[in-house]
């Protein structure tokens, strides 16, 4: 979970999210909302993402601001759950 949170939040390509689906949603003003353990246990889900799924949440009143922040300063808006996982990853990582 921590590694997935870091991948979606911290791994970048030219300053933007490395994952193309994350990049799409973040450009459109979504919040990286929640990671779900074993949400997709199909063979494809296990093979592609170890069964993890992510939710992006759109708060309509914030989408323009979130999009501008992401596109302008490359800031990712994320929930407390995701930020906690990112922090835990950073504390324990040897990368």
C-alpha positions in Angstrom: 0.0 0.0 0.0 2.8 2.4 0.9 4.7 1.6 -2.3 1.6 2.1 -4.4 0.9 5.5 -2.6 4.4 6.6 -3.4 4.2 5.4 -7.0 1.0 7.4 -7.6 2.1 10.5 -5.5 5.8 10.7 -5.6 7.1 9.1 -8.9 7.3 11.7 -11.5 7.9 12.2 -15.2 8.9 15.8 -15.9 7.3 16.8 -12.6 3.9 15.2 -13.3 2.6 11.8 -12.1 4.3 8.9 -13.8 1.2 6.8 -14.0 -0.9 7.9 -17.0 -4.3 7.3 -15.4 -3.2 9.3 -12.3 -1.9 12.1 -14.5 -5.3 12.2 -16.4 -7.4 12.5 -13.2 -5.0 15.0 -11.6 -5.0 17.2 -14.7 -8.7 17.3 -14.5 -8.7 18.4 -10.8 -9.3 15.2 -8.9 -8.0 14.3 -5.5 -5.9 11.2 -5.1 -8.5 9.9 -2.6 -8.1 6.3 -1.5 -6.2 3.1 -2.0 -8.1 -0.2 -1.8 -6.4 -3.4 -0.8 -7.4 -6.4 -2.8 -10.2 -4.6 -4.6 -9.5 -6.3 -7.9 -8.8 -10.0 -7.4 -9.3 -11.0 -11.0 -6.3 -12.5 -12.7 -5.8 -9.3 -14.7 -6.1 -7.1 -11.5 -3.6 -9.3 -9.6 -1.2 -9.2 -12.5 -1.5 -5.5 -13.3 -1.6 -4.0 -9.8 -1.4 -6.8 -7.2 -5.1 -6.3 -6.7 -4.9 -2.7 -5.6 -7.2 -0.1 -6.9 -7.2 3.7 -6.4 -10.1 6.1 -6.1 -9.9 9.6 -7.4 -12.5 12.0 -6.0 -13.8 15.1 -7.7 -15.0 17.9 -5.5 -16.7 20.1 -8.1 -16.0 23.3 -6.3 -12.2 22.5 -6.1 -11.5 20.9 -9.5 -10.4 24.2 -11.2 -8.1 25.1 -8.3 -6.7 21.5 -8.1 -6.1 21.3 -11.8 -4.4 24.7 -11.9 -2.1 23.7 -9.0 -1.2 20.5 -10.6 -0.5 21.9 -14.1 1.1 25.1 -12.8 3.2 24.0 -9.8 2.9 20.2 -10.1 1.2 19.9 -6.7 -0.9 16.8 -6.2 -3.9 17.1 -4.0 -4.2 13.9 -1.9 -6.3 12.6 1.0 -4.9 12.1 4.5 -5.0 8.3 3.9 -2.7 8.6 0.9 -0.4 11.2 2.5 0.0 9.0 5.6 1.0 6.0 3.4 3.4 8.3 1.5 5.0 9.4 4.7 5.3 5.9 6.0 7.0 4.9 2.7 9.5 7.7 3.0 10.3 6.8 6.6 10.9 3.2 5.8 12.3 3.4 2.2 15.9 2.7 1.3 15.4 4.0 -2.2 
